Amino acid sequence: MELNSTPVRTCKNYNINDIEFSEKIPNKFKKFENLKIFKDTEKDEVITDFKFKDFDIKYGTGLIDQIKNSSNQNIRVNVNSKTNKDIKLEFDFDEKNLELVENIEINIEPETTSNIYIIYRQRTSGKAFHNGLIRVLSKSNSKSIITIVNLMNPESSNVLSIDGKLEDGSKLKYNIVDFGGKTSITNLYTNLLGKESQNLINSIYLGSNDEKIDINYIAECFGEKTKIDIDVQGALKDNAKKSFKGTIDFKKGCKKAYGNEAENCMLLSDKAKSIALPMLLCSEEDVEGNHSSSSGKANDKELFYIMTRGFDRKSAEKLLVRAKFNNILEGITNKEVKGEILYEMDQKLD
Amino acid sequence: MAKTKIDDINRNIYDFKNKDDYDYKIKKGLTREIIEEISKQKNDPDWMREFRLKALEVYNKLEMPTWGPDLSELNMDEIATYVRPKGKMASNWEDVPDEIKNTFDKLGIPDAEKTSLAGVGAQYDSEVVYHSMKDDLIKQGVIYTDMETAVREYPDLVKEHFMKCVPVYDHKFVALHGAVWSGGSFVYVPKGVKLDFPLQSYFRLNSPESGQFEHTLIIVEEGASLHFIEGCSAPKYNKVNLHAGCVELYVKDNAYLRYSTIENWSKNMLNLNTKKALIGKNAQVDWVSGSFGSKISMLYPMSVLNGEGAKTEYTGISFAGAGQNLDTGFKVVHNAPNTSSVVNSKSISKNGGKCTYRSLVRIMENAKNSKSSVSCESLMLDDFSISDTIPTNDIRTDDVEFSHEAKIGKISDKTIFYLMSRGLSEEDAKAMIVRGFAYPISKELPVEYAVEMNNLINLELEGSIG
């Protein structure tokens, strides 16, 4: 089955329009029990077993119907606090909880601030399946950071759709950490509808062994003076393969909008493969759009410099990867979450 | 604040029509019988007739592209794929029928031949009507002739190379080309021969509801050097015309080829051309491409860097006005160590025109220590035009340096302000910015085309941006 399709097609022979997903997809799920919820203030609400009305999303990975019909976790988060408190949802896969199909709705009220963490963690062995949807409504003048961390084991499949809408003056930042799964597919759509709304997407990924990472970020600017900034940093070792598809679409009327997209992949093996399709689509004259993409091995001079300070090559490479990831890591204020990410990064690069 | 207006290309010099007066025109459509008839009309050898029929089979099996511009208005049942003009191929302009000669006079081809070219080929509809080259090049063993003559006189050379670089199963319109090709140029530059002046082939399609399917095959042997210029134009008709040419370039070790194209088809033309170069050790191919005409273009020249140390550069500009959808770009495959590629693409869209830059950079596992740098910039001159950038970067090994950057936007107010603070008027400032934008490309064009391109960036002030 073909998933994670690009909004605009390019030549079929380039093998980037979709990812072929050949894993068997289960169709019946028992309740996923290992969900932990933390929140620092009573004002914010996290409602589980939420009954959703039918909805449509514009893109998604291609497995949205399964979520609509068979989800085994339905959660609604209402952000009401103006004091930038943490809300944390932790999904822990284990031998008894190997399948998660969840539907999360995040409703960020006007003028509020929040810091939301969603963590998919698997410390046990066993092949797990995750298909999730996170829908975000960022209302006027709100400020939010949503950090999504995938730490599933290397046998599992991770499929995640994120669909966000930003109203006037809202500022939304995504931190996306994609370290887990044999196959990890992420689709993120952001609709910058409101005037002067801003969306920053910071994303890091790490691939090893035969892992496949497929990333598809789509940003549509409708509102005037909107701003979208996509920064994707990654490293691949062994035979890992990454496809990055990034689209910034300036729609007619989004005057003075600004879009920037940067993707950089560090290749730590001569067998690793990086393919990228950074698209800029423009139907409005009065905008500024840039994108850049680069790939290559670790810089020899930088490696040499670090090694002259007593580090072996592997440690030096780790330091360089860490330096690349630092921008996003610095933005993760929760020390526990940050510590866990650093630990996983260290393990994966060993 | 005043608004920049950039004129459309002055098409008066291209849009004149001659009477649809031909020696032979095949009936419209695409069937086995039609292909056999074309083959008979052209006196093909058996192998070529078989080749055409096989290509037709491939064409019928392949699907239309599922990406890019909408080609639904193309109906092969409405296209005559072979039109033989009056007269025989000549090597003296005086022997070319008057009406056809006048056409090329207006396009300035005989004048250019006298002043700055080593040889000229001129095709009118489906056949080459004129071919000539300087005597000293003939003495050095250079071959420059039409493809039909090459098939007859150099069968081994043609058989070895014809549609081997661009196989018929590459895509549907290459298969179509293989079935109905006619005309085009064959160039062979022997080992070590370096041409000081360019060769130029000019392709003119006059007949309405027809297609042009010329085949260009160039072989540059070891250590040789060539600059080849290709120009094309057609008058405008109400119904669709089709251009599906094919260019195959074989550039052997240490050789150099510069391939310049100025495409100025009329705005009823679907331009679905295919160009590809196979490049040997330490050899280099530079592409210079200007796309100004056609209703729809899908044009992505390709370099395959097969030899160690091979290089390629692509410098291209597209200018899409009202009703035009120009989907252009470049493809490069690094297939050997120490190879390098540089891509520099610019586009200007106005009056509702659409420019798309679509590309592929693929660095294969064996292409260690290769470098690739891609830059594309798009300028939009009004708020109802469209400009898209769709690059694919496929990196399959670690020991590479790859970078891609793209920019999209309008003329910067800050830059205008800066230039005005230095004493320029606003209109001069804008003219300077647009010319500066196009300059990296225009400086690479043959001089007469560069002048033409600069003329089209004819700025005046009008209205207001608000």
Interface residues (C-beta under 8 A of the other chain):
Chain A: V8 R9 T10 C11 K12 Y14 N15 I16 N17 F250 K252 C265 L267 L268 S269 D270 K271 A272 K273 S274 I275 A276 L277 P278 M279 L280 L281 C282 S283 E284 E285 D286 V287 E288 G289 N290 H291 S292 S293 S294 S295 G296 K297
Chain B: P65 T66 W67 G68 R358 L360 E365 K368 S378 M380 L381 D382 D383 F384 S385 I386 S387 D388 T389 I390 P391 T392 N393 D394 I395 R396 T397 D398 D399 V400 E401 F402 S403 H404 E405 A406 K407 I408 G409 K410 I465
